[in-house]
Amino acid sequence: MKSIYMTEDLEAVRDQTRTYVEREIVPHAAAWETEGVPREVLAAMGKLGFFGLRIPEEHGGIGLGTMASVVFAEELGRSTFGGFTITVLVHTDLASPYVVNFGRPEQQAFWLPKFASGEALTAIAITEPDAGSDVAAIRTTARREGEGFVLNGTKMFITNGSIADVVLVAAKTNPDVKGSRGVSIFLVERGTAGFTTGRKLDKMGWRASDTAELVLEDVWVSEDNLVGEENQGFYYIMSSFQNERLAIMGQALGESQRALELTVDYVKQRRAFGSALWEKQAIRQRLALRQTEIDAGRELTYRAAWLTDQGEDAVREVSEVKAFVGELANRVLYDCVQFHGGMGFIAETAVERLYRDVRIASIGGGATEVMLDEVAKRL
Ligand SMILES: Cc1cc2nc3c(=O)[nH]c(=O)nc-3n(C[C@H](O)[C@H](O)[C@H](O)COP(=O)(O)OP(=O)(O)OC[C@H]3O[C@@H](n4cnc5c(N)ncnc54)[C@H](O)[C@@H]3O)c2cc1C
């Protein structure tokens, strides 16, 4: 489907990503569901420039906008391997943007070429055992000591947690002020004394993706590791959530679209009661309805990304996208499994995997209810 939000540059991102995914990801990714995504694959993607879409040219990227992230995420999503897709997106769109948008010039000069080339893989650690949706309730602390800070706390559900070379960690630098005021973001490198990976968490879906608990025990980092300014972290997080939500909903749209295509193909060849399943009006109309909803969700997402790229405050629009598309992906995959019949329940089908993978779309990065409250506040 054509969209007024698409440009030649974005079409090029789409074409190149689609070709790469079809040739280099789809044939191999089933094994990664148990083994994890090989580092060589991530390194190869970095070398080919896929990690530099949002990184400015002077730091080794090509400096495109939010729409490029959405298109890139859609195409990764079409691989039907959500665990692979989120491994990449956490690096390109959830974690590294903190340095792109808020990092100090020295941090950008040092880290961004490494993020673009894939030499350094990133993770973002905000969630804690007792603080998820309510970000202001985090308890990890960063106390000033000498020329730096000492971090203490535990982070939960961190994607790329045990494989990232550097983790962007949210911590309270001023526990005495209201929750949202005293938060800062730190670059914590793997190997820093006191910084360890706790449990690796087994999951319903996104099985190729690494999800871990992180433990910070008297971790000393230098002042140079403070991203941007002290106590501005909550603002950085809320701003970065806009891009994160659009990227992961791009993923959910790509997954939904591909699942729907696979299901249309399946019901056209599968026969029951004397004709193809496609001949049953109830089935083809339901699939047509879901396609209509996907098209609506895609345009809603592109509009929110486009507004963001115009420098507009698009919190309401992005929250609408997160609430609408996150739920939609679950409806689409429910129907795709249903119309695959017993095959939809068998592990070798893409829709079985995607059904599990999309369950998180309405929870992670802002649960539907939290997003709807953001919309409600603006009505
Ligand atoms: C696989 C996976 C990967 C993740 N990766 C990362 C990562 O890389 N970095 C990171 O920092 N975090 C990560 N997370 C955390 C994720 O963003 C949180 O799980 C999510 O924000 C929800 O927080 P919670 O799990 O604490 O749920 P809670 O905050 O406990 O909420 C539970 C449920 O209550 C409901 N709810 C919450 N608030 C409200 C409200 N105000 N009104 C009505 N209902 C409400 C929602 O339905 C919500 O799903 C990941 C999680 C998973 C499962």
The ligand as an SDF file (V2000), in Angstrom:
LIG
                    3D

 53 58  0  0  0  0  0  0  0  0999 V2000
   10.4800   -9.6190   27.2850 C   0  0  0  0  0  0  0  0  0  0  0  0
   10.5700   -8.2900   27.9440 C   0  0  0  0  0  0  0  0  0  0  0  0
   11.5800   -7.4110   27.5650 C   0  0  0  0  0  0  0  0  0  0  0  0
   11.7120   -6.1820   28.2250 C   0  0  0  0  0  0  0  0  0  0  0  0
   12.7810   -5.3690   27.9130 N   0  0  0  0  0  0  0  0  0  0  0  0
   13.0160   -4.2800   28.6970 C   0  0  0  0  0  0  0  0  0  0  0  0
   14.2330   -3.5290   28.5440 C   0  0  0  0  0  0  0  0  0  0  0  0
   15.0660   -3.8070   27.6650 O   0  0  0  0  0  0  0  0  0  0  0  0
   14.4580   -2.4870   29.3860 N   0  0  0  0  0  0  0  0  0  0  0  0
   13.5710   -2.1320   30.3530 C   0  0  0  0  0  0  0  0  0  0  0  0
   13.8460   -1.1820   31.0740 O   0  0  0  0  0  0  0  0  0  0  0  0
   12.4090   -2.8110   30.5150 N   0  0  0  0  0  0  0  0  0  0  0  0
   12.1160   -3.8850   29.7190 C   0  0  0  0  0  0  0  0  0  0  0  0
   10.9600   -4.5990   29.8960 N   0  0  0  0  0  0  0  0  0  0  0  0
    9.9860   -4.1470   30.8800 C   0  0  0  0  0  0  0  0  0  0  0  0
    8.6640   -3.7000   30.2900 C   0  0  0  0  0  0  0  0  0  0  0  0
    8.7750   -2.4510   29.6560 O   0  0  0  0  0  0  0  0  0  0  0  0
    7.6520   -3.7190   31.4430 C   0  0  0  0  0  0  0  0  0  0  0  0
    7.3490   -5.0810   31.6870 O   0  0  0  0  0  0  0  0  0  0  0  0
    6.3950   -2.9400   31.1520 C   0  0  0  0  0  0  0  0  0  0  0  0
    6.6840   -1.5660   31.1290 O   0  0  0  0  0  0  0  0  0  0  0  0
    5.3080   -3.1900   32.2010 C   0  0  0  0  0  0  0  0  0  0  0  0
    5.8090   -3.0540   33.4910 O   0  0  0  0  0  0  0  0  0  0  0  0
    5.5710   -4.2150   34.5810 P   0  0  0  0  0  0  0  0  0  0  0  0
    5.9270   -5.4970   33.9520 O   0  0  0  0  0  0  0  0  0  0  0  0
    6.2620   -3.8400   35.8240 O   0  0  0  0  0  0  0  0  0  0  0  0
    4.0160   -4.2000   34.7970 O   0  0  0  0  0  0  0  0  0  0  0  0
    3.2220   -3.3900   35.9340 P   0  0  0  0  0  0  0  0  0  0  0  0
    3.6580   -1.9750   35.9470 O   0  0  0  0  0  0  0  0  0  0  0  0
    3.2980   -4.1640   37.2000 O   0  0  0  0  0  0  0  0  0  0  0  0
    1.7420   -3.4610   35.3560 O   0  0  0  0  0  0  0  0  0  0  0  0
    1.0620   -4.7070   35.2040 C   0  0  0  0  0  0  0  0  0  0  0  0
   -0.1750   -4.5010   34.3720 C   0  0  0  0  0  0  0  0  0  0  0  0
   -1.0650   -3.6360   35.0790 O   0  0  0  0  0  0  0  0  0  0  0  0
   -1.7430   -2.8030   34.1690 C   0  0  0  0  0  0  0  0  0  0  0  0
   -1.4850   -1.3880   34.5650 N   0  0  0  0  0  0  0  0  0  0  0  0
   -0.3190   -0.8090   34.9350 C   0  0  0  0  0  0  0  0  0  0  0  0
   -0.4870    0.4910   35.2080 N   0  0  0  0  0  0  0  0  0  0  0  0
   -1.8100    0.7510   35.0270 C   0  0  0  0  0  0  0  0  0  0  0  0
   -2.6210    1.9130   35.1490 C   0  0  0  0  0  0  0  0  0  0  0  0
   -2.0950    3.1050   35.4970 N   0  0  0  0  0  0  0  0  0  0  0  0
   -3.9390    1.8050   34.8980 N   0  0  0  0  0  0  0  0  0  0  0  0
   -4.4880    0.6120   34.5320 C   0  0  0  0  0  0  0  0  0  0  0  0
   -3.7680   -0.5150   34.3840 N   0  0  0  0  0  0  0  0  0  0  0  0
   -2.4490   -0.4480   34.6280 C   0  0  0  0  0  0  0  0  0  0  0  0
   -1.2440   -3.1210   32.7720 C   0  0  0  0  0  0  0  0  0  0  0  0
   -2.1370   -4.0220   32.1680 O   0  0  0  0  0  0  0  0  0  0  0  0
    0.0870   -3.7930   33.0370 C   0  0  0  0  0  0  0  0  0  0  0  0
    0.4230   -4.7190   32.0090 O   0  0  0  0  0  0  0  0  0  0  0  0
   10.7840   -5.8150   29.2250 C   0  0  0  0  0  0  0  0  0  0  0  0
    9.7470   -6.6990   29.5640 C   0  0  0  0  0  0  0  0  0  0  0  0
    9.6470   -7.9280   28.9570 C   0  0  0  0  0  0  0  0  0  0  0  0
    8.5670   -8.8550   29.4030 C   0  0  0  0  0  0  0  0  0  0  0  0
  1  2  1  0
  2  3  1  0
  2 52  2  0
  3  4  2  0
  4  5  1  0
  4 50  1  0
  5  6  2  0
  6  7  1  0
  6 13  1  0
  7  8  2  0
  7  9  1  0
  9 10  1  0
 10 11  2  0
 10 12  1  0
 12 13  2  0
 13 14  1  0
 14 15  1  0
 14 50  1  0
 15 16  1  0
 16 17  1  0
 16 18  1  0
 18 19  1  0
 18 20  1  0
 20 21  1  0
 20 22  1  0
 22 23  1  0
 23 24  1  0
 24 25  2  0
 24 26  1  0
 24 27  1  0
 27 28  1  0
 28 29  2  0
 28 30  1  0
 28 31  1  0
 31 32  1  0
 32 33  1  0
 33 34  1  0
 33 48  1  0
 34 35  1  0
 35 36  1  0
 35 46  1  0
 36 37  1  0
 36 45  1  0
 37 38  2  0
 38 39  1  0
 39 40  1  0
 39 45  2  0
 40 41  1  0
 40 42  2  0
 42 43  1  0
 43 44  2  0
 44 45  1  0
 46 47  1  0
 46 48  1  0
 48 49  1  0
 50 51  2  0
 51 52  1  0
 52 53  1  0
M  END
$$$$
